[in-house]
């Protein structure tokens, strides 16, 4: 929240985060991780670490 990746509003000392903001953050994270995981899988297959 402090780096402003999630939209929120403060109610007293509590943070209120919208569900759409959480879903958007999770989707962006999935998109960022997908090519990295594909590269790792490719490296495992190339080196024979996976049967």
Steps between C-alpha positions, in 0.01 A plus 500: 500500500781737580642468148153579358446172315162466670228762508377551853337746730560539869221474752650604829818295526371223270555461127204415276606333175263442210458149363558626146834644608606167651388309191688740271816461707474119495441495123798727438713275719386190306587666170842598633574148629376299200800554270741445789338167586502397134873576483565294813303208357697524177830499689393196701405313185823598323718385789304180557394584853142400425410151391 
